[in-house]
Amino acid sequence: MDYLDSLNEPQREGVVNTEGPTMLIAGAGSGKTRVLTFRIAYLIQQKGVDPFNILALTFTNKAAKEMRDRIESVVGSDARNLWMGTFHSVFARILRAEADKIGYPSNFTIYDADDSKSLIKTIVKELNLDDKVYKANVVFNRISGAKNRLISWREYNNNPIYLADDESNMKPELGKIYQIYCQRCFKAGAMDFDDLLFNTNVLFKEHTDVLNKYQQRFQYVMVDEFQDTNISQYLITKRLAAVRQNICVVGDDAQSIYAFRGADIQNILNFEKDYPDLRIIKLEQNYRSTQTIVKAANSVIFKNKAQLKKNVWTDNDEGNLIELLRANSDNEEGKLVASSIFEEKMQHQLKNSDVAILYRTNSQSRAIEEALRRMNIKYKIVGGLSFYARKEIKDLMAYMRYALNTNDEQSLRRIINYPKRGIGDASVDKIVVAANDQGLDLWV
């Protein structure tokens, strides 16, 4: 097969060894997407596996689409039958089909972070708590962290350690807010993003017949960016692969960057303990970077105390030395970046499109943007405010969501006075309190 001939030996090994637990330790630029793509193509073409029986989990919709397109270019339209997507999209699909087992309607609403924080603000207000102490973002992150560790509100409120921690942080009512938040979501027929994973775990744990159905369906399970999974995501995939144990995880402990979102690096570091007969394949050749960059990265990674040993290398050119700009503030950093770009453009006749600026968080762009404007350097922000985050789109989506689910309190709050109908927040609060006191839906 032509595509196998294009692979180096470790890559080929990762493609053709499809049975049993496998871990691909993939260094940066080592072609892991190519290996995953060809592995799935090999299962379909050479092993005769129905695409419907393959589950491939990614971390972004973009990655899933790119991989599906690549597979389709090899195996044809059969690739459209793959169960491929992000953890949240795939398990939302399963929950839609099985929602009644855990007491939800199949058309349950999915709350985004703004919806969740809005509900938290409402609860804090109803409990007459100080919103400066119980900030929505802080409470939301606490609830999210608990769900990602599979701690329900009942377990949270029965655990003296969590309660004592909240007490010491001057937020003793967090457990109560967590309880009311979950109850209100359930009453509204809504799940937040963390619930999509939390409730999938509940579904598989409490309904073994459902788990068995999906264990039989997913004969091969693959997980990309495994170093960034949390305990909730890992337990789902572990349960699904428990019968055949045809699980393949791809990742690199040195590229784990999402601990602040609940990612647990121990999932990849301890994977071998859960699968003693694990096959480990190391993709160590970097096709993307210069030797200078690869050596610098290796020297930094070498300092990690806990790591999966590998030796990333490249046949590429030596490349330019890495320059480090030291700045005392974000404004100074912006000026240094803009000045550096201006000088490079002048010296090497570069176009603006030849330059990319990467930053960790969106808030860092402000100082850089201001500096670029002062030097009259045009730029384009990539991945700014998403389409679905725009007010007009969220308003329209709220109308559509409420039309499908009249229990959805957050959608009603958003649309009840838009356009203006003379219904103030005080009136809405009174309606909500009366509905909750009498156990009624808001639409009654």
ROBATI-61379 format. One record per residue (C-alpha): residue in one letter; x, y, z. Coordinates in Angstrom, 2 decimals, m for minus. Example, Ala and Ser with C-alpha at 12.3 -4.5 7.8 and 13.67 -1.06 7.14 Angstrom:
<atoms>
 guba       u       v       w
    A   12.30   m4.50    7.80
    S   13.67   m1.06    7.14
</atoms>
This chain:
<atoms>
 guba       u       v       w
    M    0.00    0.00    0.00
    D    1.35    3.40   m1.01
    Y    0.61    5.14    2.26
    L    2.58    2.58    4.29
    D    5.63    3.17    2.08
    S    5.61    6.85    3.12
    L    6.12    6.03    6.82
    N    9.28    5.57    8.85
    E    9.63    2.34   10.84
    P    8.07    3.48   14.17
    Q    5.21    5.17   12.29
    R    4.56    1.99   10.32
    E    4.61   m0.03   13.53
    G    1.99    2.29   15.00
    V   m0.25    1.77   11.97
    V   m0.18   m2.02   11.51
    N   m0.17   m3.15   15.19
    T   m3.86   m2.68   15.78
    E   m4.67   m5.33   18.41
    G   m4.38   m4.84   22.15
    P   m3.47   m1.76   24.20
    T   m1.00    0.58   22.48
    M    0.56    3.88   23.48
    L    2.17    6.11   20.86
    I    4.55    8.54   22.52
    A    4.70   11.23   19.87
    G    7.27   14.00   20.05
    A    6.44   17.38   18.52
    G    6.32   17.33   14.71
    S    6.69   13.53   14.57
    G    3.68   12.87   12.32
    K    1.22   11.53   14.89
    T   m1.83   12.72   12.93
    R   m0.55   10.84    9.90
    V   m0.11    7.69   11.99
    L   m3.61    7.93   13.48
    T   m5.09    8.60   10.04
    F   m3.38    5.64    8.40
    R   m4.08    3.41   11.41
    I   m7.81    3.97   10.95
    A   m7.50    3.53    7.18
    Y   m5.59    0.28    7.75
    L   m8.32   m1.03   10.08
    I  m10.97   m0.34    7.44
    Q   m9.09   m1.45    4.32
    Q   m6.89   m4.31    5.54
    K   m8.67   m5.60    8.63
    G  m12.19   m5.20    7.26
    V  m13.43   m3.28   10.30
    D  m16.71   m1.42    9.81
    P  m16.07    2.33   10.35
    F  m19.17    2.31   12.60
    N  m17.17    0.16   15.04
    I  m14.28    2.64   15.36
    L  m14.26    5.43   17.96
    A  m11.66    8.19   17.56
    L  m11.61   10.98   20.15
    T   m9.87   14.31   19.58
    F   m9.67   17.57   21.50
    T  m10.87   20.02   18.87
    N  m13.48   19.91   16.13
    K  m10.83   21.21   13.73
    A   m8.56   18.23   14.46
    A  m11.47   15.82   14.00
    K  m12.46   17.35   10.65
    E   m8.88   17.37    9.40
    M   m8.41   13.72   10.34
    R  m11.74   12.65    8.84
    D  m10.91   14.43    5.58
    R   m7.53   12.71    5.43
    I   m9.06    9.29    6.07
    E  m11.74    9.93    3.45
    S   m9.02   10.72    0.91
    V   m7.62    7.22    1.52
    V  m10.68    5.00    2.07
    G  m13.45    7.05    0.44
    S  m16.88    7.95    1.76
    D  m16.87    5.07    4.29
    A  m14.97    7.44    6.58
    R  m18.19    9.37    7.16
    N  m19.49    6.48    9.28
    L  m16.68    6.80   11.81
    W  m17.51    7.80   15.36
    M  m15.04   10.66   15.40
    G  m15.08   13.97   17.24
    T  m14.31   15.70   20.49
    F  m15.07   13.99   23.80
    H  m17.97   16.37   24.35
    S  m19.54   16.01   20.90
    V  m19.33   12.21   20.83
    F  m20.69   11.69   24.33
    A  m23.38   14.33   23.84
    R  m24.52   12.17   20.92
    I  m24.64    9.10   23.15
    L  m26.46   10.99   25.90
    R  m29.08   12.20   23.42
    A  m29.85    8.57   22.65
    E  m29.79    7.36   26.27
    A  m30.89   10.47   28.21
    D  m34.08    8.91   29.57
    K  m31.99    6.36   31.50
    I  m30.70    9.15   33.76
    G  m33.88   11.24   33.86
    Y  m33.14   13.81   31.13
    P  m35.13   14.56   27.96
    S  m33.38   13.65   24.70
    N  m33.59   17.31   23.65
    F  m31.74   18.53   26.75
    T  m30.18   21.97   26.47
    I  m26.39   22.32   26.63
    Y  m25.29   25.35   28.66
    D  m22.08   27.11   27.69
    A  m19.88   28.82   30.29
    D  m21.83   32.09   30.05
    D  m25.13   30.29   30.68
    S  m23.65   28.50   33.69
    K  m22.20   31.67   35.18
    S  m25.49   33.49   34.67
    L  m27.30   30.75   36.59
    I  m24.69   30.89   39.36
    K  m25.14   34.67   39.66
    T  m28.89   34.13   39.98
    I  m28.43   31.53   42.73
    V  m25.97   33.71   44.64
    K  m28.47   36.58   44.48
    E  m31.36   34.37   45.62
    L  m29.32   33.15   48.61
    N  m28.50   36.78   49.55
    L  m24.78   36.07   49.35
    D  m22.05   38.62   48.60
    D  m21.32   38.41   44.86
    K  m17.89   39.91   45.53
    V  m17.06   36.83   47.62
    Y  m18.96   34.29   45.55
    K  m17.77   35.48   42.16
    A  m19.44   33.55   39.36
    N  m16.15   32.63   37.71
    V  m14.67   31.28   40.96
    V  m17.78   29.27   41.82
    F  m18.02   27.96   38.25
    N  m14.40   26.76   38.31
    R  m14.93   25.06   41.67
    I  m17.99   23.21   40.39
    S  m16.23   22.33   37.14
    G  m13.22   20.98   39.02
    A  m15.45   18.79   41.17
    K  m17.30   17.38   38.16
    N  m14.06   16.66   36.31
    R  m12.98   14.61   39.35
    L  m16.41   12.91   39.29
    I  m17.45   14.42   42.62
    S  m21.23   14.90   42.70
    W  m22.87   17.62   44.78
    R  m23.96   14.95   47.26
    E  m20.41   13.64   47.69
    Y  m19.11   17.20   47.88
    N  m21.48   18.14   50.71
    N  m20.74   14.93   52.61
    N  m16.97   15.38   52.43
    P  m15.61   17.28   55.46
    I  m12.35   18.05   53.63
    Y  m14.09   20.00   50.84
    L  m16.34   21.78   53.30
    A  m13.40   22.72   55.53
    D  m11.50   24.00   52.49
    D  m14.45   26.21   51.53
    E  m14.72   27.42   55.11
    S  m11.05   28.40   55.21
    N  m11.47   30.24   51.90
    M  m14.38   32.22   53.39
    K  m16.87   30.56   51.01
    P  m18.81   28.14   53.24
    E  m21.89   28.13   50.97
    L  m20.14   26.74   47.89
    G  m21.53   23.26   48.49
    K  m25.06   24.63   48.73
    I  m24.61   26.61   45.51
    Y  m23.28   23.46   43.80
    Q  m26.37   21.53   44.94
    I  m28.87   24.17   43.82
    Y  m26.99   24.67   40.53
    C  m27.24   20.95   39.69
    Q  m30.88   20.75   40.75
    R  m31.80   23.78   38.66
    C  m29.97   22.41   35.61
    F  m31.77   19.08   36.01
    K  m35.14   20.78   36.41
    A  m34.45   22.87   33.30
    G  m33.50   19.78   31.31
    A  m30.02   21.19   30.80
    M  m26.42   20.00   31.05
    D  m23.26   22.07   31.06
    F  m20.13   20.91   29.22
    D  m18.75   19.13   32.28
    D  m22.06   17.28   32.66
    L  m21.59   15.72   29.23
    L  m18.66   13.75   30.66
    F  m19.93   13.45   34.23
    N  m23.29   12.07   33.12
    T  m21.71    9.70   30.62
    N  m19.77    8.20   33.52
    V  m23.00    7.99   35.54
    L  m24.78    6.36   32.59
    F  m22.10    3.70   32.07
    K  m21.68    3.04   35.79
    E  m25.37    2.67   36.65
    H  m26.62    1.05   33.43
    T  m24.38   m1.87   32.51
    D  m26.69   m2.84   29.63
    V  m26.01    0.53   27.99
    L  m22.27    0.22   28.65
    N  m22.27   m3.27   27.15
    K  m24.03   m1.99   24.01
    Y  m21.32    0.58   23.36
    Q  m18.52   m1.81   24.32
    Q  m19.77   m4.12   21.56
    R  m20.14   m1.24   19.13
    F  m16.70    0.31   19.65
    Q  m14.30   m2.49   18.82
    Y  m11.39   m0.08   18.46
    V  m10.93    3.04   20.61
    M   m8.36    5.74   19.84
    V   m7.60    8.87   21.87
    D   m5.52   11.78   20.56
    E   m3.68   14.24   22.85
    F   m3.99   11.76   25.69
    Q   m1.73   13.83   27.95
    D   m4.52   16.42   28.20
    T   m7.32   14.07   29.34
    N   m8.84   14.37   32.79
    I   m9.89   11.49   35.04
    S  m13.49   11.66   33.79
    Q  m12.45   11.30   30.13
    Y  m10.02    8.50   30.92
    L  m12.55    6.44   32.86
    I  m15.06    6.64   30.01
    T  m12.55    5.38   27.44
    K  m11.25    2.73   29.83
    R  m14.77    1.39   30.36
    L  m15.53    1.37   26.64
    A  m12.34   m0.55   25.83
    A  m12.61   m2.98   28.77
    V  m13.90   m5.97   26.75
    R  m11.54   m6.09   23.76
    Q   m8.83   m3.78   25.14
    N   m8.15   m2.48   21.63
    I   m7.31    0.96   22.93
    C   m4.67    3.19   21.34
    V   m3.69    6.45   23.01
    V   m1.47    9.05   21.40
    G    0.27   11.79   23.32
    D    3.38   13.36   24.73
    D    3.78   14.11   28.42
    A    6.11   16.99   27.50
    Q    3.28   18.76   25.65
    S    0.73   18.75   28.47
    I   m0.55   22.32   28.87
    Y   m4.11   21.98   30.17
    A   m3.69   21.23   33.87
    F   m5.61   24.45   34.57
    R   m8.60   22.84   32.80
    G   m8.40   19.66   34.85
    A   m6.04   17.64   32.65
    D   m4.23   14.96   34.66
    I   m0.72   14.16   33.42
    Q   m0.80   10.97   35.52
    N   m3.18    9.42   32.97
    I   m0.35    9.06   30.46
    L    2.43    8.51   32.99
    N    0.56    5.63   34.66
    F   m1.14    4.14   31.60
    E    1.16    1.11   31.66
    K   m0.01    0.22   35.18
    D   m3.55   m0.26   33.90
    Y   m2.36   m2.26   30.88
    P    0.65   m4.43   31.81
    D    0.83   m5.90   28.28
    L    0.94   m2.41   26.76
    R    2.84   m1.94   23.49
    I    4.79    1.34   23.58
    I    5.86    2.91   20.29
    K    7.96    6.07   20.26
    L    7.74    8.55   17.40
    E   10.96   10.50   17.87
    Q   11.85   11.97   14.48
    N   10.79   15.62   14.22
    Y    9.94   16.68   10.65
    R    8.89   20.23   11.48
    S   11.62   22.07   13.41
    T   15.28   22.98   13.00
    Q   18.01   21.18   14.96
    T   18.50   24.27   17.13
    I   14.86   24.24   18.25
    V   14.77   20.48   18.81
    K   17.95   20.57   20.92
    A   16.66   23.49   22.98
    A   13.35   21.71   23.61
    N   15.14   18.49   24.61
    S   17.34   20.36   27.08
    V   14.26   21.86   28.78
    I   12.32   18.57   28.83
    F   15.35   16.77   30.27
    K   14.78   18.66   33.55
    N   11.31   17.12   34.07
    K   11.34   14.85   37.11
    A    8.48   12.63   35.93
    Q    8.54   11.86   32.22
    L    8.32    9.19   29.54
    K   11.87    8.97   28.19
    K   12.36    9.65   24.51
    N   15.02   11.20   22.30
    V   13.51   13.58   19.76
    W   15.80   14.24   16.79
    T   15.66   15.75   13.31
    D   17.46   15.63    9.97
    N   16.52   19.24    9.25
    D   19.00   22.12    8.99
    E   20.73   23.61   12.02
    G   18.64   26.78   11.72
    N   19.00   30.20   13.35
    L   19.73   30.67   17.01
    I   16.79   31.32   19.32
    E   16.49   34.91   20.53
    L   15.09   35.68   23.97
    L   13.54   39.09   24.60
    R   13.27   40.07   28.25
    A   10.57   42.57   29.19
    N    9.58   44.16   32.49
    S    5.90   44.63   31.60
    D    3.30   43.63   29.04
    N    3.53   47.07   27.38
    E    7.29   46.78   27.03
    E    6.86   43.27   25.67
    G    4.45   44.59   23.03
    K    6.91   47.28   21.98
    L    9.77   44.77   21.72
    V    7.69   42.39   19.62
    A    6.47   45.13   17.28
    S    9.97   46.62   16.90
    S   11.45   43.21   16.18
    I    8.87   42.57   13.45
    F    9.47   46.01   11.92
    E   13.24   45.42   11.78
    E   12.84   41.95   10.27
    K   10.50   43.33    7.62
    M   12.95   46.07    6.68
    Q   16.03   43.83    6.60
    H   14.53   40.82    4.83
    Q   11.65   42.35    2.83
    L    9.10   40.25    4.68
    K    5.36   40.58    4.22
    N    3.02   40.83    7.21
    S    1.67   37.39    6.32
    D    5.17   35.94    6.86
    V    4.99   36.66   10.60
    A    2.94   34.99   13.35
    I    2.65   36.02   17.00
    L    1.63   33.33   19.47
    Y    0.41   34.11   22.98
    R   m0.97   32.02   25.80
    T   m4.21   33.86   26.61
    N   m6.42   36.29   24.69
    S   m5.85   38.99   27.31
    Q   m2.20   39.23   26.24
    S   m3.11   40.49   22.78
    R   m4.09   44.00   23.91
    A   m0.57   45.32   24.55
    I    0.76   43.70   21.37
    E   m2.09   45.09   19.27
    E   m1.49   48.61   20.58
    A    2.22   48.39   19.76
    L    1.53   47.09   16.24
    R   m0.93   49.92   15.61
    R    1.62   52.54   16.69
    M    4.09   51.15   14.14
    N    1.38   50.94   11.46
    I    1.76   47.18   11.13
    K   m1.49   45.62    9.98
    Y   m2.51   42.37   11.66
    K   m5.32   39.83   11.84
    I   m6.50   38.19   15.07
    V   m7.09   34.45   14.62
    G   m9.49   32.68   16.97
    G  m10.95   35.78   18.60
    L  m14.60   36.06   19.55
    S  m16.29   32.97   18.16
    F  m19.41   33.13   16.03
    Y  m21.56   31.50   18.69
    A  m20.29   33.89   21.38
    R  m21.77   36.93   19.62
    K  m24.75   38.46   21.40
    E  m27.12   38.31   18.43
    I  m26.32   34.64   17.83
    K  m26.70   33.75   21.51
    D  m30.06   35.57   21.55
    L  m31.30   33.66   18.51
    M  m30.03   30.35   19.92
    A  m31.84   31.09   23.20
    Y  m35.13   31.49   21.32
    M  m34.55   28.20   19.50
    R  m33.51   26.39   22.66
    Y  m36.54   27.63   24.57
    A  m38.86   26.62   21.74
    L  m37.55   23.06   22.14
    N  m37.28   23.04   25.94
    T  m39.62   25.31   27.90
    N  m37.96   24.25   31.17
    D  m34.78   26.08   30.18
    E  m34.64   28.93   32.70
    Q  m31.48   30.54   31.38
    S  m32.81   30.81   27.84
    L  m36.05   32.34   29.12
    R  m34.13   34.89   31.19
    R  m32.18   35.89   28.09
    I  m35.17   36.38   25.79
    I  m38.05   37.37   28.07
    N  m37.27   41.07   27.68
    Y  m35.54   41.07   24.31
    P  m36.88   42.88   22.39
    K  m38.02   45.17   25.21
    R  m41.36   44.12   26.69
    G  m41.32   46.08   29.95
    I  m40.46   43.01   32.01
    G  m37.70   43.93   34.47
    D  m35.23   41.76   36.36
    A  m37.24   42.16   39.57
    S  m40.34   40.69   37.91
    V  m38.36   37.79   36.50
    D  m36.80   37.08   39.90
    K  m40.26   36.99   41.50
    I  m41.49   34.57   38.84
    V  m38.48   32.31   39.37
    V  m38.85   32.31   43.17
    A  m42.60   31.55   42.93
    A  m41.98   28.74   40.43
    N  m39.27   27.19   42.61
    D  m41.35   27.48   45.79
    Q  m44.32   25.74   44.15
    G  m42.30   23.28   42.10
    L  m43.68   24.65   38.84
    D  m42.13   25.35   35.47
    L  m41.62   29.02   34.60
    W  m43.90   28.73   31.56
    V  m46.93   27.56   33.56
</atoms>
